[in-house]
């Protein structure tokens, strides 16, 4: 829709200017134009303003629902809501945006008083670091009811809500806060407040950190229901200034005690939207379909599965309704999204963080890779073509480049420029399932029987006791058994301290898992040192070997376990240990964090070559010892 050629009427109040363009006669389009001067910068405002799900809720839009199962081209959606008892259905175009400066959407209504509506939000940076925010609405009535309803709803009721909401977001952004700090309407269940306090007190009695428990109690007591719907421990830890692992472990403890509930989200590797949600790992499938991207993908714990939390519904409800399906903050890794007709060209100027990006469209395979860096190109044309395909290589561009998108195909294309780096606020299944606390508190968490899911690369540790048989013969079964149990305690504490977990014990042997090699090496060297200090006068030694590589998660004996060639190789390494050293593979030795550890002066590493049972090649292994 083009802007209507109407005379403008100015409506003034104390904090904003509202411009409206009422129709002269007939069922003509309305155009509303508002401007606000906000204190915060566009970059600071964007995560709040572009959260259209929250914005719609805060401005009084009813909850919406998806309609039908038919997949529409280029992420269009059939949606429905009910306002004042009137059902309203529409087809929504994909949102278009350029982060952090503008976003908009067009809607074509099938029922209700409105025929067409288009919305555009622009954030213009000012020299003093503040922002001029412009919000525009174009609306065409379907009937006489719409001719009356649009000026009343959009021109008066919504206009006030827009001003109030943008001002509130500006206060949050300008103060350096987030939606976590924004109090919302709190509806406790009957007895919910008392249940919250009792469970928090119980956590404190069990040794929980008082500061973290206080943060969690306050958030649940006063927090906004949308913020509570997906509580991310790492994001909360950063916001509270607390160690990430401590906050994650407190969320796990709170879940076990009934204060919180867990939720596993399976994310599409393309659009990164949640395509499957489960209360436990057993609810997840190893293969999932994304209707938006029209693709099937294999689930992996390293990227696809994220863990979040929400309050137990017996305490208070969190927000589960949706008020907008696909706004910019639904996919925050996408910095530009533009819909271009065949043969069309469009120029955008986003603000990019340094790092790697990919430009793709929904209807073409592959994509073009770019990297934002200092001294990169500041003006470039990027073409989508069925004939030529996407160019090879990686183009280096400026962090604030002028990008020209050109659709050289004979069909409409949705251009998507996305960051390749995943958010580090997410707690992935690969991370949480290697924590000893998770293993202890949620021992029954396992995959469906027969399911196999990649977990990426993990550090696998195998240990065994050297001389345990001799120990039993020397001091007797009961005392020796007690010492073996003590050895398990030493191992468990050292492993848990470094963020790992014991997967299983086999006689005197232990299999443990860590997300990274360096913590595994530190844990084993520490365990050996403590073992020597406490049991040095007994003829037993702790042998250990570590390998690092890709693993597969499975369920064995009703427990989450791992298998693959990495496990097989790791199980052979402890046999080369004397009990006074830790044997590591080349994959562990080459890890940058391990390299720094070995060059710290605290450890010695000696290389040797050997044959590993079950493998044909000669392997280089390293014998790592702590200096006396």
SVG drawing of the C-alpha trace seen along z (x, -y; Angstrom):
<svg xmlns="http://www.w3.org/2000/svg" viewBox="-21 -20 80 82">
<polyline fill="none" stroke="black" stroke-width="0.4" points="0.0,0.0 1.2,-3.5 0.9,-6.4 -2.5,-8.1 -2.5,-11.6 -4.4,-13.1 -4.0,-16.4 -2.5,-15.8 -3.9,-16.6 -1.5,-17.3 -2.5,-15.9 -0.2,-17.1 0.4,-15.8 3.2,-16.3 5.6,-13.6 4.9,-12.8 3.6,-14.0 1.0,-12.0 0.2,-12.5 -2.9,-10.9 -4.5,-10.9 -8.2,-10.3 -10.0,-9.5 -12.0,-12.2 -14.8,-9.9 -15.5,-6.3 -13.4,-3.2 -10.1,-4.9 -6.8,-3.8 -5.8,-5.4 -2.3,-6.4 -1.0,-7.0 2.4,-8.4 4.0,-8.8 7.4,-9.9 9.1,-9.8 12.5,-11.0 14.0,-8.2 17.1,-8.4 18.6,-5.0 20.5,-4.2 19.0,-2.1 21.4,0.8 20.2,0.8 16.5,0.4 16.4,3.0 16.2,6.2 13.2,4.6 11.4,2.8 11.9,5.6 10.4,8.2 7.1,8.0 5.6,10.9 6.0,8.9 5.2,5.5 1.9,6.9 1.0,8.2 1.9,5.0 -0.1,2.9 -3.3,5.0 -3.2,7.4 -5.0,10.7 -3.2,14.0 -3.0,15.4 -3.1,18.9 -1.7,20.5 -4.3,21.6 -4.1,24.6 -1.3,27.0 -0.5,25.9 3.0,24.5 2.9,21.0 5.7,19.6 8.6,17.7 7.4,18.1 4.0,16.6 1.5,17.7 -2.2,18.0 -3.1,16.6 -6.2,15.9 -7.3,14.0 -10.5,13.0 -11.1,9.4 -14.3,8.3 -15.9,11.6 -15.1,11.0 -12.9,13.7 -10.2,12.1 -8.1,14.2 -5.3,13.1 -2.3,14.1 0.9,12.5 3.9,11.6 7.3,12.4 8.6,9.7 11.3,7.6 14.0,5.9 17.5,4.3 19.0,4.6 19.0,2.3 17.3,-0.4 13.9,0.8 11.4,3.5 7.9,3.9 5.2,6.4 2.2,6.5 -1.1,8.4 -3.9,9.4 -7.1,10.1 -9.7,12.7 -12.2,11.7 -12.9,8.9 -13.3,5.2 -9.8,4.6 -8.8,5.6 -5.1,4.7 -2.6,3.4 1.1,2.5 3.3,1.5 6.8,-0.1 9.1,-0.9 12.2,-2.9 14.9,-3.8 17.1,-6.7 20.3,-7.4 20.9,-11.0 24.3,-12.6 23.9,-12.6 23.4,-8.8 19.6,-9.0 17.0,-7.7 14.2,-9.1 11.6,-6.3 9.0,-6.5 6.0,-4.1 3.7,-4.1 0.5,-2.1 -1.4,-1.9 -4.8,-0.3 -7.6,0.2 -11.1,1.0 -13.1,3.9 -16.5,2.5 -18.3,-0.3 -17.5,1.3 -13.8,1.1 -14.2,-2.6 -15.3,-3.2 -13.1,-0.7 -9.7,-1.7 -9.8,-5.3 -11.1,-4.2 -8.8,-1.2 -5.6,-2.3 -5.9,-6.1 -6.9,-6.4 -6.6,-3.2 -3.5,-1.7 -1.9,-5.1 -1.9,-5.6 -0.6,-2.0 2.2,-2.5 3.4,-5.7 3.2,-4.1 5.0,-1.0 7.8,-2.6 8.5,-5.0 8.6,-2.1 11.1,-0.2 13.2,-3.3 13.4,-3.6 14.6,0.1 17.1,-0.4 18.5,-3.7 19.0,-2.3 21.0,0.7 18.4,3.1 16.4,5.8 13.0,7.4 14.2,9.6 14.1,6.4 10.7,5.4 7.9,6.3 4.8,7.8 1.4,8.8 1.9,11.7 -0.9,14.3 0.2,16.8 -1.7,20.1 -3.6,20.7 -0.8,21.3 1.8,20.5 3.6,17.8 3.9,19.9 5.1,22.8 7.8,20.6 9.1,19.4 9.1,22.9 11.0,24.4 13.6,21.5 14.1,22.0 14.6,25.7 17.3,25.0 19.1,22.8 18.9,25.5 20.6,27.9 23.5,25.5 22.4,23.5 24.0,20.1 21.9,17.4 22.5,14.7 21.4,17.0 18.4,18.2 17.5,14.6 17.7,13.7 15.6,16.6 13.0,15.9 12.7,12.2 12.4,13.2 9.6,15.6 7.9,13.2 7.9,10.2 9.0,11.2 7.1,10.7 5.4,13.9 7.1,13.8 10.6,13.6 9.7,16.6 8.5,18.7 12.0,19.4 14.4,18.9 18.0,19.2 20.5,19.8 23.5,18.4 21.7,15.2 20.5,14.8 24.0,15.4 25.5,12.7 22.7,10.3 23.2,11.1 27.0,11.1 27.2,14.7 29.2,17.7 27.2,19.4 27.7,23.0 26.6,22.0 23.3,20.6 22.7,23.6 23.3,26.0 20.9,24.0 18.3,24.3 18.8,28.0 18.5,28.2 15.4,26.1 13.8,28.3 14.5,31.4 12.9,29.8 9.8,28.8 10.4,25.0 11.1,25.1 10.4,27.3 12.7,28.2 12.0,27.9 14.0,29.2 13.7,27.3 14.8,28.9 16.0,26.1 16.1,26.1 19.7,25.5 18.5,23.1 15.9,20.8 16.8,21.9 13.2,21.9 11.9,24.5 10.4,27.4 9.9,29.9 9.5,29.4 9.9,32.0 9.6,32.3 12.4,34.9 15.0,36.2 12.8,39.2 10.2,37.0 12.7,36.0 13.0,37.6 16.3,38.0 14.9,36.6 12.6,33.6 10.9,31.6 10.9,27.8 7.7,26.6 9.1,23.1 12.3,24.2 10.6,27.3 13.4,29.5 14.1,32.6 17.2,32.5 19.0,34.8 19.0,33.7 22.3,33.2 23.0,32.2 25.7,29.8 23.5,27.3 19.9,28.5 18.8,29.2 18.6,26.4 17.5,26.5 15.3,23.8 13.3,23.5 10.0,22.1 8.3,21.9 6.4,24.9 2.8,24.3 1.7,25.0 3.5,21.8 2.6,19.4 1.8,19.7 4.3,18.4 3.2,17.0 2.6,19.7 0.3,17.7 1.8,16.2 1.0,12.6 3.3,12.5 4.8,15.5 7.9,14.4 9.1,11.0 12.8,10.0 13.7,11.2 12.2,14.6 15.4,15.2 17.9,12.8 20.8,14.3 19.2,12.9 20.4,9.4 18.6,8.7 15.5,10.2 14.1,8.8 11.4,10.1 12.3,9.3 10.1,9.8 11.7,11.4 14.4,9.2 14.2,6.7 17.1,5.0 17.2,3.4 19.9,1.6 20.3,2.1 22.8,0.8 22.9,3.0 25.1,2.7 27.1,5.9 29.2,7.5 32.6,8.8 32.3,12.4 31.1,14.8 27.7,14.5 25.8,16.4 23.4,14.9 20.7,17.4 17.2,17.4 14.4,19.8 14.0,21.1 17.6,21.7 20.1,24.2 23.3,23.1 24.4,19.5 27.1,16.9 29.5,16.6 30.8,13.2 32.9,12.1 32.6,8.7 36.0,7.4 38.0,4.2 39.0,2.8 36.4,5.0 34.4,3.9 31.9,1.2 29.8,1.5 28.9,4.8 26.2,6.4 25.0,9.8 23.0,11.8 20.6,14.7 20.7,16.8 19.5,20.2 21.8,20.4 25.1,19.1 24.4,20.3 26.1,18.8 29.8,17.8 32.5,19.8 34.8,18.4 34.3,15.8 33.9,12.1 35.2,9.7 32.9,6.8 32.8,3.7 30.8,3.7 28.4,1.1 28.4,2.0 26.1,0.9 24.6,4.2 22.7,4.5 20.5,7.5 19.6,8.5 17.1,11.2 18.3,12.6 15.7,15.4 12.2,15.6 10.5,16.0 10.1,14.1 13.0,14.6 13.3,14.0 16.9,12.8 18.2,13.8 21.6,12.5 22.4,14.4 25.2,14.7 26.8,18.2 27.8,18.0 25.2,19.4 24.1,17.6 26.4,18.4 23.4,17.8 21.9,21.2 22.5,24.2 22.8,27.1 22.1,30.7 25.7,31.5 26.7,29.2 24.2,30.1 24.4,33.9 28.1,34.0 27.5,32.3 27.7,34.6 24.9,32.8 22.6,33.5 23.6,37.1 23.0,37.3 19.7,35.4 18.1,36.7 19.5,40.3 16.3,41.4 16.8,38.8 17.5,40.9 16.7,41.1 14.0,43.2 15.1,46.8 16.9,47.2 17.5,43.4 21.0,42.3 21.8,38.6 25.1,36.9 26.6,34.8 29.5,33.3 33.0,33.7 33.6,34.7 36.6,35.6 36.3,39.2 38.1,40.5 38.7,44.0 40.4,44.9 41.3,48.1 43.1,49.1 46.5,50.6 47.3,53.1 43.8,53.4 44.0,57.3 47.2,57.1 45.5,54.6 42.6,57.1 45.2,59.8 47.3,57.7 44.7,56.0 41.5,58.1 38.3,57.7 36.4,55.2 39.2,52.7 40.2,52.9 36.6,52.4 36.4,49.3 39.5,47.9 38.1,48.6 34.9,46.7 37.1,43.8 38.8,43.8 35.4,43.3 34.7,40.4 38.0,38.8 37.3,39.2 33.7,38.0 34.7,34.8 37.6,34.1 35.4,34.7 32.5,32.7 34.7,29.8 35.9,29.5 32.3,29.7 32.4,33.4 30.3,36.4 30.9,40.1 28.9,42.1 29.4,45.5 31.7,47.7 32.9,51.1 34.5,52.9 37.3,50.6 37.2,48.7 35.4,45.4 34.2,43.9 33.7,40.1 32.9,37.4 33.8,33.7 32.9,31.1 36.5,30.0 39.9,31.8 41.6,29.4 39.2,29.8 39.4,33.6 43.2,33.5 43.2,31.2 40.6,33.4 42.7,36.6 46.0,35.0 44.3,33.7 42.6,37.0 46.0,38.8 47.7,36.3 44.9,36.6 45.0,40.4 48.7,40.5 48.5,38.2 45.8,40.4 46.7,43.9 50.4,43.5 51.4,46.2 49.1,48.8 50.2,50.7 47.5,49.1 47.8,46.4 45.1,44.5 45.6,45.1 43.9,42.7 43.6,42.1 41.9,39.3 40.7,39.0 38.7,36.3 36.4,36.6 32.8,37.0 30.4,39.2 26.9,40.5 24.4,40.5 22.3,43.6 20.4,45.2 22.0,48.3 20.6,50.0 18.1,47.1 20.8,44.5 22.2,41.9 25.4,43.3 27.8,42.7 29.4,44.9 31.5,44.6 35.2,44.9 36.2,42.1 34.9,44.2 36.7,47.3 40.0,45.5 39.7,43.8 39.0,47.1 42.4,48.4 44.6,45.5 44.5,46.0 46.3,49.4 49.4,47.4 49.3,45.4 51.6,46.4 49.3,44.8 51.7,41.8 50.8,40.2 47.8,39.5 47.9,40.8 46.4,38.4 45.9,38.7 47.0,36.3 43.5,34.8 43.8,33.9 47.5,32.7 46.6,30.4 43.8,28.7 44.8,25.0 43.7,25.0 45.7,28.2 48.7,26.7 48.5,23.6 48.2,25.9 51.3,28.0 53.3,24.8 52.4,23.4 55.4,25.1 53.4,27.3 53.4,30.4 55.7,32.6 54.6,34.3 56.6,37.1 55.5,38.4 55.7,42.1 54.3,44.1 52.5,47.4 49.9,49.7 46.4,49.5 44.4,52.8 41.7,52.8 43.3,50.1 45.8,50.8 47.8,47.6 50.6,46.5 49.5,43.7 51.4,40.9 50.4,40.7 51.6,38.3 52.4,39.2 51.5,36.2 52.8,36.0 52.6,33.3 56.0,31.9 57.0,32.8"/>
</svg>
